[in-house]
Amino acid sequence: MFRVTCKRYFSTSATIRLAQQSATDTFSNGSPLNLALTTEVPIHNWTKDQIHEIYNTPLNSLIFYAQLIHRKYHNPSEIQLCTLLSIKTGGCTEDCKYCAQSSRNNTGVKAEKLLDVDSVFAKAKEAKERGSTRFCMGSAWRDMHGRKSAMKKIGTMVKRINDELQMETCVTLGMLDEGQAQTLKSAGLTAYNHNIDTSREHYKDIISTRTFDDRLETIKRVQDANIGACTGGILGLGETDEDHVSFLYTLANMDKHPESLPINRLIPIKGTPMAEELRSKYKGRQLTLESILRTIATARLLMPESIVRLAAGRYTMKESEQLLCFMSGVNAIFTGEKMLTTMCTGWDEDIAMLKKWGFIPMKAFKKTGPKSHLQIKIDPAKKTFTVDLTEEENSERFSQLKALN
């Protein structure tokens, strides 16, 4: 065993303190960062004040701490590759202000029928051949009420992809009741996507046809059926940093943290109310890279076991910006032809990028972590923290990277 000891020394001069946060807060007993770094089990009773303090940690330090937790719970070299297919496009009765598929928004997206099983399976097979290990299927429905035949067909899609391709599966079908969740579980569904979208406070300004609590109830039904909950949100809806804190507060205080947490960057679509409101009502609230990184890094610290996915809008980000997201705690991406109705970075481009930076694809049904437990110890009196690793753990990582060349 070898020990990496990280020490930070601080001056009393206010001119070199980082941001407005007291340097000693990181190391004080009971501080939010101390709790996040040293807890041996995920915490589910965070306060907004605690999350606010973590979120506003000087960015360089915040990303560093998020990296430590990422390496404590995950193999830092693995990135999950997911592909998303719209199996039923357009015609949704919801009034989500950002959505191209709402029948209330004049975006030119026409309502289509549910795809047949063979067509969906062919797309899943192509995704696997290209390196994806999770296949996600999305439909533009408010809920599954009265859609027994559609549910049966989707169950067949899930089972066939699981059995014949050994891929993880995820679907998003709107609101579910308990019986529908059990039906999907019986088909072998890995995860169910149902985003909370934004903070509870900002939600009412984005959607009126479904309440915030409606979303939470569906997520609970999914988790009660022992299906992984894939739930996150969209950044760039005219929200504030305090909304990011509240958004994370809801997710981090769930009885079960999300199995995966997608972070979407809004692509304003012509014809949606949100595209217009970003130019008027929310003018001056443009989403920044800093806010994206703070949200990702804070999510990693609060929900250490969750997969954090960089989802829609990634194609608008420079490669260097994506790398910063990986460094902040992201360990999954969507890759392939399309993200429902928006563009997606292609498989070949993503594989080349990941190989350049030393990442390897995460295997299906197998999220691996370090062979031995990474331990973080903080000494508040000395203002130091110590990180213990093992040589075996590091040797395995370098062996994986070497295999790529």
N, C-alpha and C positions, 0 to 999 in steps of 0.2 A: 504494500500500500504506500502511496505517496500522498502528500498533503499540499493543497494549493491554498495559501493563506492570503486573503485580500484585505489590506489595511487602508483606511482613509483617515487622513489627518486634517483637521479643520482649524481655521484661523478665526479669531473673534471679529475680524474686520468684515463689516457688512458688504464691502465692495467685492469680495470674492466668494460670497455665499451664492449657491445655485438657486435661481429663481427667488421665491419668497418663502420657501420651505426651510424650517430649521434643520440644519444638518444632523442634529442629534435625534430628530424624530425617527430616522431610519433604524436607529439602534436602541431606542428606549423600550423598556419592558411594556408590552401591551400595545405598541404602536401597530397600525394596520399593516405596514410593510413587514414588521417583525413577525406578526401572526401569519401572513401569507408565505413568508420564506421558511418558517420553522415548523408549521403544523405538519403532522404526520398523516392527517386525514383531511379531505376537503371540508371547508367550512360552509354552512348553509344559513347563517344568521348574520350576515354582514349588514351594517347600517349604511345609509347614504353618506353620512359624514365620513365614515371609514373609506368608502369607495371614492369619494371626492378627493380625499387626501392622497390615495394611491394614484388616481388618475392624474393629479397635478404634480406628481413627483417630477423633478427635472428629467427631461426626456431621455438624455443619455443614460442616466441611472435607471430609469424605468425600464428601458429596453434591456439593460444588463441584468436586472433582477428577473425579468420575464424569461430571459435565456436560461438562467439558473433553474427556474422552476420547470421550464420545458425539458431540460436535460435530466431533471429529477424524475419526471413521469413518462417521458417519451424517448424513443430513439431519435436524436436530433438530425439524423441523416435522412429520415423517411418522410416522404410526402405522398399523401393519398391522392390518386388520380381518379376523378369522378367525371362522368359524362351525363349530361341532362338532355332528355328528349321530351318535346311537347307531344303528348299522345292525344290530346284533345285541345285544339287551339280556338281561342276567341269565344265571344258570346256570354261571358260571365256577367251575372246580374249585380255583382258588387259595384260599389262606387269608389274604389281605391283611386285616389287622385293621380297616382304615378303609373297606373297600369295600362298598357296598350291593349289588353285583352278584355277590358270592361266594355260591355255593350253601351254604356253611357258616354264613353269617350270616342270622339271622332278621329280615330287613328288609322283607319283603312284596313284594320285587321278583321277579317271575316270569320264568322263562326263556322267551325268544321266539325265533322263527326269523329268519334273515337276511332283511332287506328286499329287495324286488325292485329291479331296476335303474331302472325308470321312476319309482318312488316316491322313490328317492334323488336322481335327476336333478332331479325337481321341487323338492325341498328346496334343492338346490344353485342352481338357477335363481332361486328366491326370494331366497336369500342374496346372490347377485350383484346382483339388482335393488335390494336394500336397502343395497348398498355394500361387502359383504364381497369380498375378493379371494383368500382361501384357504379352501377347504372341507375340513374334517377329518372323517374317518369312523372311529368307534370300535366295536370288537366285544369282547364279553366272552368271550374265549377265552384259554386258557393258552398255546397254540401253534397252528400250522397243520398239524400232523401229521395226515395222512389227510383233508385238506379240499381236495382238488383241485378239486372243482366250485365250492366257495365261493371259492377263490382265483381261478378263472377269472371268476366273476361279479364279484368285486371289481375285477379287472383291467379288466373292461368298464366298470365305474362310473368308474374313474380316467380311462381313455382318453376316454370320452364327455364327461366334465366338462372335461377339458383341451381337447379338440378343438372342442367346440361352444360352450363358455362361456368359454374362455381363462382359466380360474381355476387357481390353484395347488392342488395336492391333497396331502393328508396322511392316512395311515391308521395305526391302532394295532391290531394283531392278535395281540399276544403275541410269543412267541419265534419266530424265523425261522431256516431253514437257508439255505445259500448259494443254492441253486436258487430258493427262494421269493423271496429278495431280488432276484435277477436277473429273475424274472418280473414283479415290481412295477416294476422299472426299465424293462423293455421296454414296459410299459403307459404309461409317462410320469410315474410318481409323483415329486412334488417332494420330499417329506419323509416320514420314518417316525418316529412318536412311540414312544419306549420309555424311560420315565423310570427313573432309578436310585432315585427316591423320597426317600432320605435318606442319611445317612453310612454308610460301610461298618460302623462300630462299632455303630450303632443299628439297622441293617437287620434283624439276626437277631431283634430284639424285635418286629418288625412283620410279617414274612413268613417262613414256613418251607418252603413248597412250591417255591420258586425261589430260587436263591442270588444273591448280589450279582454274582458273576462270570458267572452265566448271563445277566444283563442286559447286562453289558459285552460279552459275546461276540456277542449279537444286534446291539448298536450297531456293533460292528466289522464285522459282515457287511453291515449296511446301508451303512456308509461305504465299504466295499470295493466295493460295487455302484454307487458314485457317486450314492447317494441322500443327501440332506441328513438328518442325524440331529437330530431334535427330541427333546431329552432334558433333563429338569430334575428337579423333585421337588415334594414336599409339605411345607410348613411347618406346624407345629402338631401333630406326632405325638408330643409329649412329649419332643422332643429338646432339647439344650442349644445354646448359642451355639458351643461347640466342635464339635458335630455339624454346624452350618452351615459352619464352617471346613473340616471334613473332606469334606463334601458338595461344596463348591466346589473343593477340592483334586483330587478325582477328575475332575471335569469339566474343570478348567483344564489338567490334565496329559494329556488325551487327545491322540493324535497329530494328530487334527483336532478343533478345538473344535466344539461343537454348532452346527449351522446356526441353530437356534432353541432357546431355553432357557426353557421354561415354569415359572413360579413359581406354585404352587397354594397357596391358604390353606385348610386343612382345614375342612370343614363336618362336625362330628360327627353321624353318622346313627344314630338310634335302632335298636338291634338289632345294631350292630357292636361288637366287643370294644373298639375304640379309644374309643368314646363313654364306655364304663364306666371304662376305665383313666385317662382324662383327669380323672375325678372321684375316682379313688382312687390308683393307682400313680403317676400324674404330676400329682397335685394340687400346685398351686404353680408349675407350669411352663407357665402360659398364654402363648401366643404374643403378643408385643408388636409394635406398629407399628415401633418402633425396630429390632427384629431383622429384620423384613421389609425395611426400608429399607437396613440394613447388608448384607443378603444380596444385594439387587439392585445396590446401588452397587459392592460388591466384585466381583460377577460382571461388571459393565460394565468395570471396570478390568482384570480378569484376562483376559476374553474379549471384546476390544473389537469384533471383527467380527460377533459373534453377535447375532441378534435376541433380545431379552429380553421374554418375554410374561407379562403379568399374566393368569393363567388362572382356574381354579375358585376360588370364594369371593370374587371381586371385588365381587359384589353386596352383600356385607356391609360394604363399606368406604364411608365417606363420600366425597363428591366431592373434598374437600380432601385426604384421604388418598391417593386415586388420583393426584391431581396431584403429590403428593410422590414417588410411585412413578415417574411420568413424569420428574420432575426428577432422579431417581436413576439413570435409565438405561433404563427400560422404553420400548419402541417397538412393542409389539403387544398386542392384547387379543382375547379371545373375546367375541363379541357375538351376539345372536340370541334364540331362544326358550328354549333349555335347554342345560345342560352335562351331557350324558349323563343322570344321574339327579338333578342338582341345578339350582337356578335360575341364570339368566343375565340380566344387564342387557340390555334390548332395544335394537334398532337405533336407533330414533328418539331414545331417551334418550341413547345414546352419541354419536350424531352431534351432538346439541345441545351436549353437554358438550365434545366436541373442538373444535367451532366456537368456543365461548365462550373457550377457552384458546388458540386460535390454531393448532390442529393440523389437518393435512389427511390424508386416507387415502393410504396407500402403494399404488402401482400394483402389479398382479400381475407377477411375474417381474422386478421392477425396484426394487431397494433402492438409492436414490441417496444420494450423500454430498456434501459440500461440493465446489465446483468446483475449488478449489485446496486443497492440503494445509495443514491447521492445524499449526503448529509450536509446540512447548512447549520452552523452554530453561530450565534451572535452573542458577543460580550458587550453589553451596554456600557459598562464602566470604561472599557478600553476603546470603545467605538470601533470594534473589529468584527469581522465575520470570517469563518473558516469553512472551506468546502472540501469534503473528503470524497475522493474517487478511487477506483481500483485500476491497476494496469490492464487487467483482463478486459474491462469495459472499454478502455480506449483502444486496445489492440483489435477488438472486434470491429469497432467503427472504422479503423484504418484498413482492415481487411476488406470491408464492404466497399470502401471508396476505391481501393486498388482494383477490385473486380470490374469496375466500370471502364477501366482503361485497356 
